[in-house]
C-alpha cells in the first residue's frame, strides 16, 4: 500500500466535518463507507480504519471544517464525488490532514531488490592467453607453409 493512496483515502474519509461531533461522525462514516472497498484492496484492516476514523473526527473538530465540506461529504454518492469534497477544505486544513495521515500510514513493507554484484576480475573466458598463443601458432603455421 502506498502512502499517497492511504493519505488520499484518509482525507476523503475525514472530509466534511464541522464543530459538532455528530456531524463529523456522520460525514466521516459516509467517507469511510465510500472508500472501504479500495482501502481493503490496499490491505487496510479494520483496526487501521478505526484509527483513520478517529483521526478524521479529531481534525474535523479541531480544524472546524466548513458546512460546505460537510454537506459535500454527506451527500456524496460515489468515491469520485467524495474526492471532490477534499477541495472544499482550506489549504491549511488539507495540509494538517495530509501530515497527520502520513504519520498514521504504515511504512511500505516491500524491500528493494538486492542488486546483483558486478563480475569480478578474471571472470569470463580465460581464452585471452590462448588466443595470443594461437595467433603465434597461426603465424608460424603460415610461415611454414610459405616455404
C-alpha positions in Angstrom: 0.0 0.0 0.0 1.3 3.3 -0.9 1.4 6.2 1.5 -0.1 8.6 -1.1 -3.1 6.3 -1.6 -3.6 6.0 2.2 -3.4 9.8 2.6 -6.0 10.2 -0.1 -8.4 7.7 1.3 -7.9 9.0 4.8 -8.5 12.6 3.6 -11.7 11.5 1.9 -12.9 9.7 5.0 -12.3 12.8 7.1 -13.9 15.4 4.9 -17.0 17.3 5.7 -16.7 17.8 9.5 -17.6 20.8 11.5 -17.7 21.6 15.2 -20.5 19.2 16.2 -19.3 15.7 16.9 -22.5 14.1 15.4 -22.0 15.9 12.1 -18.3 14.9 11.9 -19.2 11.3 12.7 -21.9 11.1 10.0 -19.6 12.7 7.3 -16.6 10.5 8.2 -18.8 7.4 8.3 -20.0 8.2 4.8 -16.5 8.8 3.5 -15.3 5.5 5.1 -18.3 3.6 3.6 -17.5 5.0 0.1 -13.8 4.2 0.3 -13.9 0.9 2.3 -13.5 -1.4 -0.7 -10.5 0.5 -2.0 -8.9 0.6 1.5 -9.4 -3.2 1.8 -7.7 -3.7 -1.6 -4.8 -1.8 -0.3 -4.5 -4.0 2.8 -6.1 -1.6 5.3 -7.6 -3.7 8.1 -10.4 -2.8 10.5 -8.0 -1.7 13.2 -6.4 0.8 10.8 -9.8 2.0 9.5 -10.8 2.8 13.1 -7.6 4.8 13.6 -8.3 6.6 10.4 -11.8 7.4 11.5 -10.6 8.7 14.9 -8.0 10.9 13.2 -10.7 12.3 10.8 -13.0 13.1 13.7 -10.2 14.9 15.5 -9.3 17.1 12.6 -12.9 17.7 11.7 -13.5 19.1 15.2 -10.1 20.8 15.8 -9.9 22.4 12.4 -13.6 23.4 12.2 -14.3 22.2 8.7 -17.0 24.1 6.8 -20.6 23.3 6.4 -20.0 23.2 2.6 -17.4 20.4 3.0 -19.8 18.6 5.5 -22.7 18.7 3.0 -20.5 17.6 0.2 -19.2 14.5 2.0 -22.6 13.6 3.5 -24.3 13.8 0.1 -21.6 12.1 -1.9 -22.9 9.0 -3.8 -19.6 7.7 -5.1 -16.0 7.7 -4.1 -15.2 10.0 -7.0 -17.8 12.6 -5.7 -16.2 12.3 -2.3 -12.8 13.0 -3.8 -14.1 16.4 -5.0 -15.0 17.3 -1.4 -11.3 17.5 -0.5 -11.1 20.7 -2.4 -13.6 22.4 -0.1 -11.0 22.4 2.8 -8.7 25.3 3.1 -5.1 24.7 2.2 -4.1 24.7 5.9 -6.8 22.2 6.7 -5.6 19.9 3.8 -2.0 20.3 4.9 -2.8 19.3 8.5 -4.8 16.3 7.4 -2.2 15.2 4.9 0.6 15.5 7.5 -1.4 13.5 10.1 -2.3 10.8 7.6 1.3 10.4 6.5 2.3 9.9 10.2 -0.5 7.3 10.6 0.3 5.5 7.4 2.5 2.4 7.8 5.8 2.3 6.1 5.9 0.2 2.9 6.5 -3.5 3.7 8.3 -4.3 0.4 12.1 -4.3 0.4 14.0 -3.2 -2.6 15.6 -6.0 -4.7 19.2 -6.9 -3.8 21.5 -5.6 -6.6 23.5 -8.1 -8.5 27.2 -7.6 -7.8 29.4 -6.8 -10.8 31.5 -9.6 -12.3 34.8 -10.0 -10.6 38.1 -9.5 -12.4 39.2 -12.7 -14.1 35.7 -13.9 -14.6 34.6 -14.9 -18.0 36.7 -16.6 -20.6 40.4 -17.3 -20.0 41.0 -17.6 -23.7 42.8 -14.3 -24.0 46.1 -16.0 -23.3 45.3 -18.9 -25.5 44.2 -16.6 -28.3 47.5 -14.9 -28.2 49.3 -18.3 -28.3 47.0 -19.5 -31.1 47.8 -16.4 -33.2 51.5 -17.1 -32.8 51.0 -20.6 -33.9 48.9 -19.4 -36.8 51.7 -17.1 -37.8 54.2 -20.0 -37.5 52.0 -22.3 -39.5 51.7 -19.8 -42.3 55.3 -19.2 -42.4 55.9 -22.9 -42.6 53.6 -23.4 -45.5 55.1 -20.5 -47.4 58.4 -22.3 -47.8 
